[in-house]
Amino acid sequence: MAIHRQTVLIVDDEPLFLSSVAEGLRSSDVDYDVLTAPDGREAIRLADTHGVDLVVTDLKMPELDGFELIRYLMENHPGTPVLVMTAFGTPDIEATVRISGAIGYLEKPIDFQVLTERIEEGLHRSTRGHIQGITLFSFLQLLQMEKKTCTLEVRSRRRRALLHFQDGELIDAEAGGLRGEEAMQGLAGWDRPKIEIDNVCRAKERTITVPLTNLLLEAARLEDEKARGAGKRAARAVEPEPAPKADSRKSKASTLQGSIERVLQMDGVHGAALIDLETGACLASASQDAVFDPDLAAAAAEVVQAERSLGRKLGLERGIHEILVTLEDQIHVTRLSARNRRLFLFLVLDREDSNLGLLRLGLEEIEEGLGL
């Protein structure tokens, strides 16, 4: 029985660059086939006739550009992961988009080693059966990064939205009889949207002044609350009445533990702990499975102390707020309290199933309640 070889499609309108990348990959003894296309139109033909397992594409191309190619893939090949080559990527956007949908962005000029690593990562995910192509929200972030001017018509089932971009800024939105920021709130629940791109901004006036990233995070948060709301209401209906509080110390410990357990309700969280930085003591912890080790959380105190020492040597005036450590299948998050510099939260996340943007929004609410 023949073993299926995966296929990677590289799309760019510069012949020399395209051929050098393709030959470089082939000469690296990779275990996948490499196809090339000079524009989006040829890329669509190859995707439809040959089938591809991953696409690496430039954005500015003749005939049919990268935006139109991605739009087509979202609608017709929604499980195909996409790597975008861009000159406008930033670490923050990269981290957000990688977790929310697309594999990510490659900054130009391309680092060939990084390119091969990202391709291997994407193909490895697909062989494990967890395939996730670029999402509507990551597509909107892409328009922002590339400072695109256009109007999008987005359709999902019987719903329709118009999104107007001017130089990468979302300035107006219309959906379901709503206008402006309110029109964005329901978009997170639109599955497999169909998108049409008009390369002209047709907004009659500006109704949105909030940054796009803030709108997307808020829309995702509202959708997440909506999805879990019924389950939470049912759980509250059968909860027994809380026992009388014995004393303030027990009450505080209960509040800490309850807040840490709330963190576990967020998608992709394996475990969480509240740590005293000076003593390394674990004040409260909770976990979903054996992946989380409270001793690892306490050891994170040493990392924080080392980072603080480095900051002092570099003369950095602002304190550390968050430290991210990205592993092959996990993300470790260390968040220091803004009000009590002795305390910090430590979390272990699933790299594929978690969403850092939503997590941060949820943590801000929990930290506020704890006075952190």
Secondary structure, DSSP 4 states (H G I P E B T S, - for coil): -PPPPEEEEEE-S-HHHHHHHHHHHHHTT-SEEEEEESSHHHHHHHHHHT--SEEEE-S--SSS-HHHHHHHHHHH-TT--EEEEES---HHHHHHHHHHSS-EEEESSP-HHHHHHHHHHHHHHHHTT------HHHHHHHHHHTT--EEEEEEETTEEEEEEEETTEEEEEEETTEEGGGGGTTGGG--S-EEEEESS---SS----S-HHHHHHHHHHHHHHHHHHHHHHHHHHTPPPPPPP--HHHHHHHHHHHHHHHHTTSTTEEEEEEEETTT--EEEEEESSTT--HHHHHHHHHHHHHHHHHHHHHT--SPP-EEEEE-SSEEEEEEE-SS-TTEEEEEEEETTT--HHHHHHHHHHHHHHHT-
